[in-house]
């Protein structure tokens, strides 16, 4: 019978970050279980955005910690080829006074935490992104510290490599069942059984049926999300990632000149051609050249959404040895370093100044959730 102190289910950036941070904390008896290849799920289609502009203080503090890690990623993880953290910024647009006031409140809170976000006028935005139309735009919020690392695969694999160097094991197996076996957990995979003292579920939407086997109902609903990638065009057309909630579109130019766009009104019953058409229509209201720029490919995956769009992190109350790192709603890569640090502390019984309690399972107790979601 195989045995391990900690079993981690899920080999995306979240699972590998947890493995890395656990081994950094001195727990080397770690087994990371991934049914495919590392970063083969949602992590593999993530473009690599990293931001600190959130509405909640706890979310901002987690994002800050991750940014501090990413700023030093080459020093910390020591890749053979350095990662490039592009500080292009995130720009959130407002065309109504109500949304702009919300941004003002968010920026005020963010500034108290040391996040250098600020409010831009339409004229400021036009100066910063001259190719973008600011018609009917009143202003927006912008943080120059936000940006991108366009190599989620590389970050994920390097987390795993450094964890393996400290003794962790990475196995390519599919988890079929988890169950209590006395005072331990029995993880049954397509390659046999593995006994674990503690288990961390970090498998996105696939966490839901696994947790149900342990009698835990997780309020997560999968949401299909797609990105449209254009043919390359001239550089510096859209340096920051631009999010226009009221127009239902977000867009960013990658370092290779390709523009990628997301349609914020994504619908599962819309085919790819209709998705492209509606995304480009919305995007062209901001960047007119999108009306003539061909789309080269569409990539998609599933968001693991919680009702409040915030992750579930840490121990499950009343279920000894079961931990969750799930429900990132599209923000997994940008939060992975802080999540790994926080989960390592929770699993090992260590301490952390991260606001982990704000993301605990208990916040859903007694609440009314949409049909089909239970707690």
URBELZI-V337822 format. One record per residue. N is the residue number from 1. RES is the residue in three letters. SS is DSSP state (H for helix, E for strand, L for the rest). OMEGA is omega in whole degrees, -180 to 180 (* if undefined). D_CENTER is the distance of its C-alpha to the mean C-alpha in Angstrom with 1 decimal. Layout:
# URBELZI-V337822
N,RES,SS,OMEGA,D_CENTER
N,RES,SS,OMEGA,D_CENTER
This chain:
# URBELZI-V337822
1,UNK,L,176,34.8
2,UNK,E,-180,31.7
3,UNK,E,178,30.2
4,UNK,E,176,27.4
5,UNK,E,-179,26.5
6,UNK,E,172,22.8
7,UNK,E,177,21.3
8,UNK,E,180,17.6
9,UNK,E,180,16.7
10,UNK,L,-177,13.9
11,UNK,L,171,13.8
12,UNK,L,-177,10.3
13,UNK,H,179,8.6
14,UNK,H,-179,8.3
15,UNK,H,-179,11.9
16,UNK,H,176,13.3
17,UNK,H,178,12.2
18,UNK,H,178,13.9
19,UNK,H,179,16.8
20,UNK,H,-176,17.1
21,UNK,H,175,17.3
22,UNK,H,180,19.6
23,UNK,H,176,21.9
24,UNK,H,179,21.9
25,UNK,L,176,23.0
26,UNK,L,177,25.8
27,UNK,L,-175,24.8
28,UNK,L,-178,25.5
29,UNK,L,-175,26.3
30,UNK,E,176,22.8
31,UNK,E,178,22.3
32,UNK,E,-175,19.0
33,UNK,E,179,19.5
34,UNK,E,-175,18.0
35,UNK,L,179,19.9
36,UNK,L,172,19.3
37,UNK,L,179,18.3
38,UNK,L,179,15.5
39,UNK,L,-178,12.5
40,UNK,L,179,14.5
41,UNK,L,-177,12.1
42,UNK,H,178,9.0
43,UNK,H,-177,8.1
44,UNK,H,179,11.5
45,UNK,H,180,11.2
46,UNK,L,179,8.2
47,UNK,L,172,10.4
48,UNK,L,180,8.9
49,UNK,E,-179,8.6
50,UNK,E,-179,8.7
51,UNK,L,179,10.3
52,UNK,L,-176,12.2
53,UNK,L,175,13.7
54,UNK,L,-179,13.0
55,UNK,L,-178,15.9
56,UNK,L,-180,15.9
57,UNK,H,-180,17.2
58,UNK,H,178,15.3
59,UNK,H,179,11.9
60,UNK,H,-179,13.5
61,UNK,H,175,14.8
62,UNK,H,-180,11.7
63,UNK,H,177,10.4
64,UNK,H,-178,13.9
65,UNK,H,179,14.0
66,UNK,H,178,11.1
67,UNK,H,178,12.9
68,UNK,H,177,16.1
69,UNK,H,-177,15.0
70,UNK,H,176,13.9
71,UNK,H,-176,17.2
72,UNK,L,-172,19.0
73,UNK,H,-180,17.1
74,UNK,H,176,20.3
75,UNK,H,-175,22.4
76,UNK,H,-174,20.4
77,UNK,H,176,19.5
78,UNK,L,177,22.5
79,UNK,L,176,21.6
80,UNK,L,175,24.7
81,UNK,L,-175,23.5
82,UNK,L,170,21.7
83,UNK,L,178,18.2
84,UNK,L,175,18.4
85,UNK,L,-178,16.3
86,UNK,E,-179,17.4
87,UNK,L,-178,17.8
88,UNK,L,178,18.2
89,UNK,L,172,16.8
90,UNK,E,-179,15.2
91,UNK,E,177,18.0
92,UNK,E,-175,18.0
93,UNK,E,176,21.3
94,UNK,E,175,23.7
95,UNK,L,173,26.9
96,UNK,L,-180,28.0
97,UNK,H,-179,29.2
98,UNK,H,-180,27.4
99,UNK,H,179,23.9
100,UNK,H,176,25.1
101,UNK,H,175,26.3
102,UNK,H,178,22.9
103,UNK,H,179,21.5
104,UNK,H,178,24.4
105,UNK,H,179,23.8
106,UNK,H,-179,20.1
107,UNK,H,179,21.3
108,UNK,H,178,24.1
109,UNK,H,-180,21.9
110,UNK,H,-180,19.5
111,UNK,H,179,22.7
112,UNK,H,179,24.0
113,UNK,L,-179,21.1
114,UNK,L,176,21.9
115,UNK,L,-173,19.2
116,UNK,L,175,21.3
117,UNK,E,179,20.2
118,UNK,E,178,23.3
119,UNK,E,177,24.7
120,UNK,E,172,26.1
121,UNK,E,177,29.1
122,UNK,H,178,29.5
123,UNK,H,176,31.8
124,UNK,H,-179,29.3
125,UNK,H,180,26.7
126,UNK,H,178,29.5
127,UNK,H,-177,30.4
128,UNK,H,-179,26.9
129,UNK,L,-172,26.1
130,UNK,L,180,29.7
131,UNK,L,-178,29.0
132,UNK,L,177,27.0
133,UNK,L,177,29.1
134,UNK,L,178,29.0
135,UNK,L,-179,31.4
136,UNK,L,176,30.9
137,UNK,L,180,28.1
138,UNK,L,-177,29.0
139,UNK,E,-180,26.5
140,UNK,E,175,22.9
141,UNK,E,-174,20.7
142,UNK,E,174,19.6
143,UNK,E,-177,18.2
144,UNK,L,178,19.5
145,UNK,L,180,17.4
146,UNK,L,-180,14.1
147,UNK,E,-171,13.7
148,UNK,E,160,12.5
149,UNK,L,-171,12.8
150,UNK,L,179,13.6
151,UNK,L,180,13.7
152,UNK,H,176,10.6
153,UNK,H,-177,13.5
154,UNK,H,179,15.5
155,UNK,H,-179,13.2
156,UNK,H,-178,12.5
157,UNK,H,-179,16.2
158,UNK,H,172,17.3
159,UNK,H,-177,15.5
160,UNK,H,-180,17.4
161,UNK,H,-180,20.6
162,UNK,H,177,20.9
163,UNK,H,179,20.4
164,UNK,H,179,23.1
165,UNK,H,178,25.4
166,UNK,L,174,25.4
167,UNK,L,180,26.4
168,UNK,L,177,23.4
169,UNK,E,175,23.9
170,UNK,E,-178,21.6
171,UNK,E,179,23.1
172,UNK,E,-178,22.6
173,UNK,L,176,23.6
174,UNK,L,179,22.6
175,UNK,E,-180,22.6
176,UNK,E,-175,25.1
177,UNK,E,169,25.7
178,UNK,E,-179,25.1
179,UNK,E,174,27.9
180,UNK,E,176,29.7
181,UNK,E,-173,32.5
182,UNK,L,-180,34.6
183,UNK,L,-179,32.7
184,UNK,E,177,30.1
185,UNK,E,174,27.6
186,UNK,E,177,28.6
187,UNK,E,-180,25.9
188,UNK,E,179,27.6
189,UNK,E,178,26.4
190,UNK,L,178,28.2
191,UNK,L,179,29.6
192,UNK,E,-177,31.0
193,UNK,E,176,30.3
194,UNK,E,176,28.5
195,UNK,E,-179,29.3
196,UNK,E,174,26.8
197,UNK,E,-180,27.3
198,UNK,E,-179,23.7
199,UNK,E,178,20.9
200,UNK,E,177,17.1
201,UNK,E,-178,15.4
202,UNK,L,-172,11.9
203,UNK,L,178,12.4
204,UNK,H,-179,10.3
205,UNK,H,179,13.0
206,UNK,H,175,15.6
207,UNK,H,-173,15.4
208,UNK,H,-180,17.4
209,UNK,H,178,20.7
210,UNK,H,179,20.6
211,UNK,H,180,20.4
212,UNK,H,178,23.1
213,UNK,H,178,25.4
214,UNK,L,179,25.3
215,UNK,L,-178,26.2
216,UNK,L,178,22.9
217,UNK,L,-175,21.8
218,UNK,L,-179,18.1
219,UNK,L,179,17.5
220,UNK,E,176,14.8
221,UNK,E,177,15.5
222,UNK,E,178,14.1
223,UNK,E,179,13.8
224,UNK,E,177,14.6
225,UNK,E,-179,13.0
226,UNK,E,174,14.7
227,UNK,E,176,15.1
228,UNK,E,-180,18.6
229,UNK,E,-178,19.5
230,UNK,E,167,22.9
231,UNK,L,178,25.6
232,UNK,L,173,25.6
233,UNK,L,-178,27.5
234,UNK,L,-178,28.7
235,UNK,L,176,26.4
236,UNK,L,174,25.4
237,UNK,L,-177,25.5
238,UNK,L,-176,22.2
239,UNK,L,-180,21.0
240,UNK,L,166,18.3
241,UNK,E,-177,15.5
242,UNK,E,179,17.4
243,UNK,E,179,16.3
244,UNK,E,-176,19.4
245,UNK,H,-173,18.7
246,UNK,H,176,22.4
247,UNK,H,175,22.7
248,UNK,L,-177,19.7
249,UNK,E,172,18.4
250,UNK,E,-176,15.9
251,UNK,E,179,17.0
252,UNK,E,173,16.8
253,UNK,E,178,19.2
254,UNK,L,-175,18.2
255,UNK,L,177,20.5
256,UNK,L,179,22.5
257,UNK,L,179,23.5
258,UNK,L,172,21.6
259,UNK,E,173,20.2
260,UNK,E,-175,17.2
261,UNK,E,173,17.1
262,UNK,E,177,15.2
263,UNK,E,-173,17.4
264,UNK,L,176,16.1
265,UNK,L,-179,19.0
266,UNK,L,180,17.8
267,UNK,L,-176,20.2
268,UNK,L,-178,20.5
269,UNK,L,179,24.2
270,UNK,L,180,24.0
271,UNK,L,-174,24.8
272,UNK,H,-179,23.3
273,UNK,H,177,26.4
274,UNK,H,176,26.2
275,UNK,H,179,22.5
276,UNK,H,-178,23.4
277,UNK,H,-177,26.4
278,UNK,H,179,24.8
279,UNK,H,-180,21.8
280,UNK,H,177,24.4
281,UNK,H,179,26.7
282,UNK,H,-179,24.2
283,UNK,H,-178,23.1
284,UNK,H,176,26.8
285,UNK,L,176,27.5
286,UNK,L,-176,25.6
287,UNK,L,-173,26.3
288,UNK,H,-178,29.6
289,UNK,H,179,29.4
290,UNK,H,177,26.8
291,UNK,H,-177,29.8
292,UNK,L,-174,31.2
293,UNK,L,-178,28.4
294,UNK,L,173,28.0
295,UNK,E,-177,24.7
296,UNK,E,-177,24.5
297,UNK,E,174,21.8
298,UNK,E,177,19.3
299,UNK,E,-177,16.2
300,UNK,E,178,14.3
301,UNK,E,-178,12.3
302,UNK,E,167,11.5
303,UNK,E,174,9.0
304,UNK,E,-172,9.7
305,UNK,E,166,10.9
306,UNK,E,-179,12.9
307,UNK,L,180,15.9
308,UNK,L,178,14.7
309,UNK,L,178,11.1
310,UNK,L,-172,10.2
311,UNK,L,172,9.3
312,UNK,E,-174,12.3
313,UNK,E,172,13.0
314,UNK,E,-175,16.4
315,UNK,E,173,19.7
316,UNK,L,-178,20.9
317,UNK,L,177,24.1
318,UNK,L,179,27.2
319,UNK,L,-172,25.8
320,UNK,L,174,26.6
321,UNK,L,179,24.3
322,UNK,E,-178,21.4
323,UNK,E,-179,17.9
324,UNK,E,170,14.6
325,UNK,E,-167,11.0
326,UNK,E,175,9.6
327,UNK,L,-173,8.9
328,UNK,L,173,5.3
329,UNK,L,177,6.7
330,UNK,L,-176,4.5
331,UNK,L,-175,2.4
332,UNK,H,-176,1.7
333,UNK,H,-176,4.0
334,UNK,H,-178,5.3
335,UNK,H,-171,5.9
336,UNK,H,-179,7.0
337,UNK,H,180,10.5
338,UNK,H,179,11.2
339,UNK,H,178,10.1
340,UNK,H,179,12.3
341,UNK,H,-178,15.0
342,UNK,H,179,15.1
343,UNK,H,178,15.2
344,UNK,H,178,17.8
345,UNK,H,-179,19.8
346,UNK,H,-177,19.7
347,UNK,H,-176,20.7
348,UNK,H,-176,23.4
349,UNK,L,179,24.8
350,UNK,L,-180,24.1
351,UNK,L,177,23.5
352,UNK,L,175,20.7
353,UNK,L,176,20.7
354,UNK,L,-176,17.1
355,UNK,L,-174,17.2
356,UNK,H,-177,16.1
357,UNK,H,180,18.7
358,UNK,H,-178,17.0
359,UNK,H,-176,14.3
360,UNK,L,-180,17.1
361,UNK,H,-175,18.2
362,UNK,H,-178,21.4
363,UNK,H,-180,20.2
364,UNK,H,-176,20.6
365,UNK,L,175,24.1
366,UNK,L,-179,26.8
367,UNK,L,177,24.7
368,UNK,L,-177,25.4
369,UNK,L,179,22.6
370,UNK,L,-179,22.8
371,UNK,L,179,25.1
372,UNK,L,178,23.9
373,UNK,L,-179,21.6
374,UNK,L,177,23.3
375,UNK,L,*,22.9
